[in-house]
Amino acid sequence: MNALYKNTTGRSCKQQGLVTVYQHYHYDIFNLVINFQWEESNSRFSDEIMELLALSSTSKPKDNIK
């Protein structure tokens, strides 16, 4: 996982910065999946529902009784 990650574009000499395989999968792929899920949820739910989900995720479970 500490080996250098190479793009498959064939332009390895023009790559900017050194990225390891771990960094590629940990950041690049993770961000792509999160963005995909965010866009999917935005297309399925209205703005009001998304705001309600965001607000409910920040509440404390012990306050659910109120």
C-alpha positions as CSV (number, residue, x, y, z in Angstrom):
1,M,0.0,0.0,0.0
2,N,3.0,2.3,0.3
3,A,4.0,1.9,-3.3
4,L,3.6,4.8,-5.6
5,Y,0.3,5.0,-7.4
6,K,0.5,5.5,-11.2
7,N,-2.3,6.8,-13.3
8,T,-3.2,4.7,-16.3
9,T,-3.1,7.6,-18.7
10,G,0.4,6.8,-19.9
11,R,1.8,10.2,-18.7
12,S,3.6,9.0,-15.6
13,C,6.4,11.6,-16.2
14,K,3.9,14.4,-16.1
15,Q,2.2,13.4,-12.8
16,Q,2.2,16.1,-10.2
17,G,3.2,15.0,-6.7
18,L,3.8,11.5,-5.4
19,V,0.7,9.6,-4.4
20,T,0.8,6.2,-2.8
21,V,-1.7,3.5,-3.4
22,Y,-3.1,3.9,0.1
23,Q,-3.7,7.7,-0.5
24,H,-5.4,7.0,-3.8
25,Y,-7.8,4.5,-2.3
26,H,-8.3,6.3,1.0
27,Y,-8.9,9.8,-0.3
28,D,-9.7,9.7,-4.1
29,I,-12.0,6.7,-4.1
30,F,-13.6,7.6,-0.8
31,N,-14.4,11.1,-2.0
32,L,-15.9,9.8,-5.2
33,V,-18.2,7.4,-3.3
34,I,-19.3,10.1,-0.8
35,N,-20.0,12.5,-3.7
36,F,-22.0,9.9,-5.5
37,Q,-24.1,9.1,-2.4
38,W,-24.7,12.8,-1.8
39,E,-25.9,13.4,-5.3
40,E,-28.1,10.3,-5.1
41,S,-29.7,11.4,-1.8
42,N,-30.3,14.9,-3.2
43,S,-32.1,13.5,-6.2
44,R,-34.4,11.3,-4.1
45,F,-35.2,13.7,-1.2
46,S,-36.5,17.3,-1.1
47,D,-34.4,20.1,0.5
48,E,-36.6,20.0,3.6
49,I,-36.1,16.3,4.2
50,M,-32.3,16.7,3.6
51,E,-32.2,19.5,6.2
52,L,-34.2,17.4,8.6
53,L,-31.8,14.5,8.2
54,A,-28.8,16.7,8.7
55,L,-30.3,18.2,11.9
56,S,-31.4,14.9,13.3
57,S,-28.0,13.4,12.9
58,T,-26.5,16.1,15.2
59,S,-29.0,15.5,18.0
60,K,-28.1,13.5,21.1
61,P,-29.9,10.1,21.4
62,K,-30.8,10.8,25.1
63,D,-32.9,13.9,23.9
64,N,-35.1,11.7,21.7
65,I,-37.6,11.3,24.5
66,K,-38.3,15.1,24.4
